[in-house]
Amino acid sequence: MAHGHGTGAPAGRERVAADAAARGLEVEIFPRQNASSLAEAAGILGIRPADIVKSLVVKRPGDEFLFALIPGDRQISWPKLRAVVGVNKLAMPPAEVALAATGYARGTITPLGSTTAWPVYADESMVGQRVAMGAGEHGYSLFVDGDALITALGATVADISSPA
């Protein structure tokens, strides 16, 4: 397996591919041009904004985190997510904290290949959908079957979003 130059650590998309393979999850990783908005990204990929899933790193009390998988046309519903997780405080950490928690820069974050396998919460609207998401590296996305992703990650499926 090829490694990132100079660092000794695999490049982000290689970590994603290796983790997906280890989980028996089929993913299609592909280069994509940069987009200035989610709507533009969806247009480039030829899909609906709802089919782009954002992997959001959420801080729990203590030094614990979780991933919230939210469709592109929706946003986290903090009351719903707190209820599902069973805590009274959740927050979006600064970008450098998210990077330290996952090994991925904002805009490339995915639960696949994260340096720590934090719990994953997937919005129920992903069920039955083929979705695009970050692939661990700028300039790349991946397509994956939402149900297969949920199963491979052992994700908790719940209504955790509201319209954006």
C-alpha distance (Angstrom), angle and dihedral (degrees) to the residues before:
residue distance angle dihedral
M1 . . .
A2 3.80 . .
H3 3.76 118.4 .
G4 3.80 133.5 -148.4
H5 3.79 112.1 -90.1
G6 3.76 115.9 -91.0
T7 3.80 98.7 -14.5
G8 3.78 100.5 81.2
A9 3.81 88.0 -136.9
P10 3.80 120.7 106.6
A11 3.80 116.8 -106.0
G12 3.80 115.1 -97.8
R13 3.78 97.0 -102.1
E14 3.81 90.0 48.2
R15 3.82 89.7 54.7
V16 3.80 88.8 49.9
A17 3.81 93.0 49.0
A18 3.82 93.0 46.4
D19 3.82 92.7 49.0
A20 3.81 92.3 46.7
A21 3.82 90.6 49.5
A22 3.81 91.5 48.7
R23 3.81 88.6 53.3
G24 3.81 93.3 46.4
L25 3.80 88.8 -116.6
E26 3.80 119.6 147.8
V27 3.79 112.4 -138.1
E28 3.79 130.1 171.3
I29 3.82 110.0 -145.8
F30 3.78 116.1 -166.8
P31 3.81 139.2 167.2
R32 3.77 115.2 -106.1
Q33 3.75 133.9 -176.1
N34 3.77 118.4 -108.1
A35 3.77 116.9 -94.1
S36 3.78 127.5 -158.5
S37 3.81 93.1 -144.4
L38 3.76 141.4 19.8
A39 3.82 90.5 -110.7
E40 3.81 90.1 54.0
A41 3.80 90.8 47.8
A42 3.81 90.5 51.3
G43 3.81 89.9 50.4
I44 3.82 91.5 50.9
L45 3.81 90.4 50.4
G46 3.81 93.4 42.7
I47 3.80 93.5 -123.5
R48 3.81 137.9 108.5
P49 3.81 119.9 -89.1
A50 3.83 86.3 -116.6
D51 3.82 88.6 63.1
I52 3.80 92.5 61.5
V53 3.78 107.8 84.2
K54 3.79 119.0 -154.6
S55 3.81 115.5 -145.0
L56 3.80 103.1 -146.9
V57 3.79 121.8 -169.1
V58 3.79 110.1 -140.6
K59 3.80 124.7 -168.8
R60 3.79 118.1 -133.1
P61 3.81 124.8 -163.8
G62 3.82 110.0 -67.1
D63 3.79 119.4 12.9
E64 3.78 93.0 -43.1
F65 3.78 128.1 119.7
L66 3.78 139.5 -176.1
F67 3.78 136.9 -163.3
A68 3.80 119.1 -120.1
L69 3.82 113.4 -162.8
I70 3.80 107.0 -153.4
P71 3.83 127.6 176.5
G72 3.78 114.1 -115.4
D73 3.78 95.7 -112.6
R74 3.81 92.0 53.6
Q75 3.80 138.4 58.3
I76 3.79 135.4 -145.5
S77 3.78 113.8 -78.7
W78 3.80 99.1 -144.7
P79 3.84 95.3 -162.3
K80 3.83 91.6 50.2
L81 3.80 93.5 45.6
R82 3.82 93.2 47.3
A83 3.81 89.5 51.2
V84 3.82 93.5 49.9
V85 3.82 93.5 45.1
G86 3.82 91.2 43.5
V87 3.81 97.6 -129.8
N88 3.78 131.5 114.0
K89 3.81 97.1 -141.6
L90 3.80 130.7 51.4
A91 3.80 128.9 155.1
M92 3.79 142.9 178.7
P93 3.82 105.9 -111.1
P94 3.80 123.4 -140.4
A95 3.81 114.9 -87.5
E96 3.81 93.6 -103.2
V97 3.81 90.9 53.5
A98 3.81 91.0 50.0
L99 3.82 88.5 49.8
A100 3.81 91.5 51.2
A101 3.83 91.0 47.6
T102 3.82 96.3 49.4
G103 3.80 110.1 15.1
Y104 3.81 88.6 -120.7
A105 3.79 130.4 108.9
R106 3.80 118.0 -127.3
G107 3.79 109.1 -85.2
T108 3.82 92.0 35.2
I109 3.82 99.6 56.3
T110 3.78 120.3 133.0
P111 3.81 131.8 154.3
L112 3.82 87.8 -125.0
G113 3.79 109.6 95.6
S114 3.79 94.0 1.4
T115 3.81 110.9 162.2
T116 3.82 86.6 -123.5
A117 3.81 120.9 33.9
W118 3.81 97.8 -131.2
P119 3.83 118.6 -176.2
V120 3.80 114.0 -84.0
Y121 3.80 125.7 -138.5
A122 3.80 115.0 -168.8
D123 3.78 124.1 -163.5
E124 3.81 110.0 -116.9
S125 3.83 91.3 -125.5
M126 3.85 88.0 74.0
V127 3.79 91.7 66.4
G128 3.80 112.1 112.5
Q129 3.81 93.6 8.5
R130 3.79 132.9 116.4
V131 3.77 104.1 -133.2
A132 3.79 140.6 -169.3
M133 3.80 120.9 -140.2
G134 3.77 143.7 160.5
A135 3.78 116.4 -62.1
G136 3.79 101.2 -154.6
E137 3.79 96.3 -94.7
H138 3.80 136.1 68.9
G139 3.81 112.1 -101.9
Y140 3.81 95.1 30.5
S141 3.80 136.6 90.2
L142 3.76 133.1 176.4
F143 3.77 135.6 -142.0
V144 3.78 118.8 -143.5
D145 3.79 138.9 162.7
G146 3.81 105.0 -100.4
D147 3.80 94.2 -141.9
A148 3.82 92.3 49.2
L149 3.81 90.3 48.3
I150 3.81 92.0 50.3
T151 3.81 90.9 49.6
A152 3.83 94.7 44.7
L153 3.81 91.9 50.3
G154 3.79 94.8 42.0
A155 3.79 85.6 -127.1
T156 3.78 124.4 -177.3
V157 3.81 108.0 -122.6
A158 3.78 115.8 -148.2
D159 3.79 144.3 135.6
I160 3.83 97.9 -86.5
S161 3.80 101.9 145.9
S162 3.77 143.0 71.2
P163 3.81 131.6 -162.0
A164 3.81 111.9 -73.1
